[in-house]
């Protein structure tokens, strides 16, 4: 790779994983901390805190336990829901609305022939902080049906089109849930910790002043031949 002065580079260190932790207080104050976990082959797993520094106290936040990101999720048994467009249902306890079906020809890694068909469902799910759009696919290629599920990681949910029911003008969806992403953190508040640092700084300053003073006295005595 060739770079010039002033270029911006994106560097990825696979050893470091940062977690975004949002704190909300009753008074409306909100702040974010980014504790780090470093998986070092020589040192093992190293946990580094992030600190919210305040005048009277500091808040240290460590990540202590988190799921293995390489492990496969364990999905629940499939639940089925027969829906018509516009109907509302629940996805992992979140309200969802089956908005519509749309034909599509843009499929990643799949080339459709002239006789092949692909449709996707547009489902809006109302999450706790935002709404999500799920788009599961139903493909008929070479007279064989394929179901491509849509996974909403933030809601730990998976949705797929089980079947199309033209007689009832409805569609059957399969729903699976898994455990949400989780992390165990340790938050430690250290009151008046800044006073300790100020005291330490004052001691260092005093030590430096004492050294300078003693050195000055030594120089005067040496100049007078009294060293």
C-alpha positions as CSV (number, residue, x, y, z in Angstrom):
1,X,0.0,0.0,0.0
2,X,1.3,3.5,-0.9
3,X,0.4,6.5,1.2
4,X,1.3,10.1,1.1
5,X,1.7,12.7,3.9
6,X,-1.7,13.6,5.2
7,X,-3.5,10.4,4.1
8,X,-5.9,8.8,6.5
9,X,-5.6,5.1,7.1
10,X,-7.9,2.6,8.8
11,X,-5.9,0.1,10.9
12,X,-7.6,-2.9,12.3
13,X,-6.1,-4.7,15.3
14,X,-7.7,-8.1,15.7
15,X,-6.4,-8.4,19.3
16,X,-8.5,-5.5,20.6
17,X,-12.3,-5.5,21.1
18,X,-14.0,-2.4,22.3
19,X,-17.4,-2.4,24.0
20,X,-19.7,0.6,23.9
21,X,-21.4,1.1,27.3
22,X,-24.0,3.8,27.6
23,X,-24.8,5.2,31.1
24,X,-28.0,7.1,31.7
25,X,-28.6,8.8,35.0
26,X,-31.9,9.9,36.6
27,X,-31.0,13.6,36.1
28,X,-30.8,13.0,32.3
29,X,-27.0,12.9,32.1
30,X,-25.7,10.4,29.5
31,X,-22.2,9.4,28.7
32,X,-20.5,6.5,26.9
33,X,-17.5,4.5,27.9
34,X,-15.4,2.1,25.8
35,X,-13.7,-0.6,27.9
36,X,-11.3,-2.8,26.0
37,X,-10.6,-6.5,25.9
38,X,-7.3,-7.6,24.4
39,X,-6.8,-11.2,23.4
40,X,-3.1,-11.4,23.3
41,X,-1.5,-14.8,22.4
42,X,1.4,-14.2,24.7
43,X,-0.4,-12.6,27.7
44,X,-3.9,-14.1,27.4
45,X,-7.0,-12.0,27.8
46,X,-6.3,-8.6,29.2
47,X,-9.1,-6.3,30.4
48,X,-8.6,-2.6,30.2
49,X,-11.1,-0.2,31.8
50,X,-12.4,3.1,30.5
51,X,-12.8,5.9,32.9
52,X,-15.4,8.6,33.3
53,X,-13.4,11.3,35.1
54,X,-15.2,13.8,37.4
55,X,-14.1,16.3,40.0
56,X,-15.3,14.3,43.0
57,X,-15.2,10.8,41.7
58,X,-14.0,8.6,38.8
59,X,-16.1,5.7,37.4
60,X,-14.0,2.8,36.2
61,X,-15.8,0.3,33.9
62,X,-14.3,-3.2,33.1
63,X,-15.7,-5.9,30.9
64,X,-15.5,-9.2,32.8
65,X,-17.4,-11.8,30.7
66,X,-18.8,-11.8,27.2
67,X,-20.0,-14.5,24.8
68,X,-17.6,-16.0,22.3
69,X,-18.2,-14.1,19.0
70,X,-17.2,-17.2,17.0
71,X,-19.8,-19.5,18.6
72,X,-23.0,-20.3,16.7
73,X,-26.2,-19.1,18.3
74,X,-28.7,-21.6,19.5
75,X,-32.1,-20.9,18.0
76,X,-35.4,-21.8,19.6
77,X,-38.0,-24.1,18.0
78,X,-39.7,-22.5,15.0
79,X,-43.0,-20.7,15.6
80,X,-45.3,-20.1,12.6
81,X,-47.5,-17.2,11.8
82,X,-50.0,-17.0,8.9
83,X,-50.3,-13.3,8.0
84,X,-51.9,-11.1,5.4
85,X,-50.3,-7.8,4.4
86,X,-50.9,-5.1,7.0
87,X,-51.3,-7.5,9.9
88,X,-49.4,-7.0,13.2
89,X,-47.7,-9.8,15.1
90,X,-44.9,-10.3,17.6
91,X,-41.2,-11.1,17.0
92,X,-39.5,-12.0,20.3
93,X,-42.0,-9.8,22.2
94,X,-41.5,-6.9,19.8
95,X,-44.5,-5.6,17.8
96,X,-44.0,-6.1,14.1
97,X,-46.1,-5.3,11.0
98,X,-46.0,-7.2,7.7
99,X,-46.0,-4.3,5.3
100,X,-45.9,-5.9,1.9
101,X,-44.3,-8.3,-0.5
102,X,-41.9,-7.1,-3.3
103,X,-40.5,-9.0,-6.3
104,X,-36.7,-8.7,-6.6
105,X,-34.0,-9.7,-9.0
106,X,-31.1,-8.5,-7.0
107,X,-29.7,-11.4,-5.0
108,X,-26.2,-11.6,-3.7
109,X,-24.5,-14.7,-5.1
110,X,-27.6,-16.0,-7.0
111,X,-28.3,-15.5,-10.7
112,X,-31.9,-15.8,-11.6
113,X,-33.0,-17.2,-14.9
114,X,-36.0,-15.9,-16.9
115,X,-38.3,-18.5,-15.3
116,X,-37.0,-18.0,-11.8
117,X,-38.9,-16.0,-9.2
118,X,-37.8,-14.2,-6.0
119,X,-39.8,-12.2,-3.6
120,X,-39.0,-10.5,-0.3
121,X,-41.2,-9.6,2.6
122,X,-40.9,-6.1,4.1
123,X,-41.5,-6.4,7.9
124,X,-41.1,-3.4,10.2
125,X,-40.2,-4.3,13.8
126,X,-40.6,-1.8,16.6
127,X,-37.5,-2.1,18.8
128,X,-36.8,-0.5,22.2
129,X,-34.8,2.4,20.7
130,X,-35.4,2.2,17.0
131,X,-37.4,0.4,14.3
132,X,-35.9,-2.4,12.2
133,X,-36.8,-3.6,8.7
134,X,-36.5,-7.3,8.1
135,X,-36.5,-8.6,4.5
136,X,-36.6,-12.4,4.3
137,X,-36.5,-13.9,0.8
138,X,-38.4,-16.7,-0.9
139,X,-36.8,-17.9,-4.1
140,X,-38.0,-20.4,-6.8
141,X,-35.1,-21.3,-9.0
142,X,-35.0,-24.3,-11.3
143,X,-38.4,-25.3,-9.9
144,X,-36.9,-25.6,-6.4
145,X,-37.9,-23.4,-3.5
146,X,-35.3,-21.7,-1.2
147,X,-35.9,-19.8,1.9
148,X,-33.4,-17.1,2.9
149,X,-34.0,-16.0,6.5
150,X,-33.4,-12.5,7.7
151,X,-31.6,-12.1,11.1
152,X,-32.1,-9.1,13.3
153,X,-29.1,-9.3,15.6
154,X,-30.2,-6.5,17.9
155,X,-33.4,-8.3,18.6
156,X,-32.0,-11.8,18.6
157,X,-34.6,-12.9,16.0
158,X,-34.7,-14.7,12.7
159,X,-37.6,-14.5,10.2
160,X,-38.1,-16.6,7.1
161,X,-41.0,-17.1,4.6
162,X,-42.2,-20.7,5.1
163,X,-44.8,-20.7,2.4
164,X,-47.0,-18.6,0.1
165,X,-50.8,-19.3,0.3
166,X,-52.5,-17.9,-2.7
167,X,-55.9,-19.5,-1.8
168,X,-56.0,-17.6,1.5
169,X,-54.1,-14.6,0.2
170,X,-51.7,-15.0,3.0
171,X,-48.1,-15.9,3.8
172,X,-46.7,-18.2,6.5
173,X,-43.6,-17.0,8.3
174,X,-41.3,-18.9,10.5
175,X,-39.9,-17.2,13.6
176,X,-36.9,-18.2,15.8
177,X,-35.4,-16.5,18.8
178,X,-32.0,-16.8,20.5
179,X,-30.3,-15.2,23.5
180,X,-29.6,-11.5,23.0
181,X,-26.0,-10.3,23.0
182,X,-24.9,-9.8,26.6
183,X,-21.9,-8.7,28.5
184,X,-21.0,-8.6,32.2
185,X,-19.3,-5.4,33.3
186,X,-17.8,-4.3,36.6
187,X,-18.3,-0.6,37.4
188,X,-16.3,0.8,40.3
189,X,-16.7,4.3,41.5
190,X,-13.6,5.8,43.3
191,X,-14.6,8.9,45.2
192,X,-12.1,11.7,45.8
193,X,-9.5,9.8,43.7
194,X,-8.5,13.1,42.1
195,X,-7.4,14.4,45.6
196,X,-5.1,11.4,45.8
197,X,-3.6,12.3,42.4
198,X,-3.3,16.0,43.4
199,X,-1.5,14.9,46.6
200,X,0.8,12.7,44.7
201,X,1.5,15.5,42.2
202,X,2.3,17.9,45.1
203,X,4.7,15.4,46.6
204,X,6.5,15.1,43.3
205,X,6.7,18.9,42.9
206,X,8.0,19.2,46.4
207,X,10.5,16.5,45.8
208,X,11.7,18.3,42.6
209,X,11.9,21.6,44.5
210,X,13.9,20.0,47.2
211,X,16.4,18.5,44.7
212,X,16.8,21.9,42.9
213,X,17.3,23.6,46.2
214,X,19.9,21.1,47.4
215,X,21.7,21.3,44.1
216,X,21.7,25.1,44.3
217,X,23.3,24.9,47.9
218,X,25.8,22.4,46.6
219,X,26.8,24.7,43.7
220,X,27.3,27.7,46.1
221,X,29.4,25.6,48.5
222,X,31.5,24.2,45.6
223,X,32.1,27.7,44.3
224,X,33.3,28.8,47.7
225,X,35.6,25.7,47.9
226,X,33.6,24.2,50.8
227,X,32.3,21.1,49.0
